[in-house]
Amino acid sequence: MMSQSKSYNSFSAELKRVFGCKVQRISVDAGFSCPNRDGSLDTQGCIFCGGNGSGSHGILRDLPIQAQLEDGKRIMRRKYRASRFIAYFQAYSNTYASVEQLRELFEQALAVPEVVGLIVATRPDCLPENVLDYLRELSGRTYLWLELGMQSMHDSTLRFINRRHDHACLVDAVQRARSRDVRVCAHVILGLPGETRQDMLAMAGELNRLGVAGVKLHLLHVMKGTRLAELHHRGEVEVLGRDEYAGLVCDFLELLDPRILIHRLTGDGGHDHLIAPLWSLKKFEVLNLIDAVMLQRGARQGSRFTPPVPTSPPA
């Protein structure tokens, strides 16, 4: 349900509704790898991913999980006055291990006082049936989200960024997770090389069709030490401007099913590692601009939403 103060269905408001208090995510690094880096598929990884995993800056990865969470709790209490926390297994592919290993790590996190749930980020090709069965078990006794890296629905883009799986793999993973009543949040990157505005907005319709429960929108970041940085340096990859990105996000929101929770609308790569776009470091300015554009338009999430046409089962 959308709040009166926001024109979209925000995840933070949903957490407050569910738990009755301020809840913050704490990113942890459990030491997972990735089939795109350990040689199973490739050793190079996706072109935007740095040496520590995409989006994992700021994590005290040398500490045990419990210690990472306790440190995060201290920071989140001071910064946001949070009283409950969700352990966010973020770095690399957090289902890329045996069920026994996953159980040990996830249960450690849930044993930390005031941790009320888990977010598990992974690739769609790292979800064997027994792992999904364990996630179903977890979702029956804690607040659980499975975050899947969709990035793009366009196979040509997935090949360019070296994802090493196609969109059909993502579709299959979403369907198998939903069949077990596991909440799915899809991670989408806006501004990937070669994609037009129409290409990017088409992904809103695809998310509607897939029936995901949440979405995390991210702009393309150029980080130090990545192959994307080399392409950007040679002038082969450009990044979106701030106003362009804000307008694109607003278009995306208008097309998106209003029931889908918005986990994120922007992000930053951290001062020490980010090359471009530097405007993304002013995260709250970007969020305020998105709010202002939606208000100026008189728009809300789902303003232009068209329910997907149900597909008939094969005869």
Order of alpha helices (4+ residues) and beta strands (2+ residues): alpha-beta-alpha-beta-alpha-beta-alpha-beta-alpha-alpha-beta-alpha-beta-beta-alpha-alpha-beta-beta-alpha
